[in-house]
Amino acid sequence: ENPSVAAPLFRTVFAWPYRVVLAGLLRAGFRAWHLTLLSLAANVVVGVLLLSGRRLLPGLLLLPAGLLDIFDGAVARHRGEESRKGALLDSVIDRACEGIVFGCLFFSLAEQNRTIDGALALSSMMVSLLVSHLRAEGEAVGLRMSEGTFQRLERYMALIIGLIVPGALRVALGLLTGLGALTALQRMGTAWRQIESRPATPASP
């Protein structure tokens, strides 16, 4: 439901496949935490493959890893198992997954003396974590912080394309850094406007 670039397209094109897969996961007895941990395991495998210098296979494996991340919340909602503990676990593992993938990509590129690409991988990781941190901090003080042009779905798509298409990695990492920074600024502006629109809290006597 987030107003990002790719979300409306995915809701339109993949609505029925999404429902079919979700129904299959529910029928198979999967719980949300199963999918969350499977997503973590998949991202660890991606990180190990990136450290070995491979690009195509980890890029392809990011697709099921991202899908597992999408479906864990949906499974929790349909089973009536949404909880603050589950949301915390999901958020922490999501950040760990991003750190693993971008961190391993950075070390792999640095080992190959690809200084520019390595710097972009590191900046992509920092911006990605900043975007998520802004949402967490905003929601902690009661703000609505789902806005942003370039969110987790777009980050997955850009990185997958960058890894599987020859010569596209630097462009993808540049987009992840630039558009991620734009999203961070959008969220900062949203938070600022919401704070200013709130009535001032009277001082305690």
ABEGO torsion letter per residue (X at the ends): XBBBAAAAAAAAAAAAAAAAAAAAAAAAGBBAAAAAAAAAAAAAAAAAAAAAGBAAAAAAAAAAAAAAAAAAAAAAAAAGABBAAAAAAAAAAAAAAAAAAAAAAAAAAAAAGBAAAAAAAAAAAAAAAAAAAAAAAAAAAGBBAABEABBAAAAAAAAAAAAABBGAAAAAAAAAAAAAAAAAAAAAAAAAAAAAABBBBBBBX
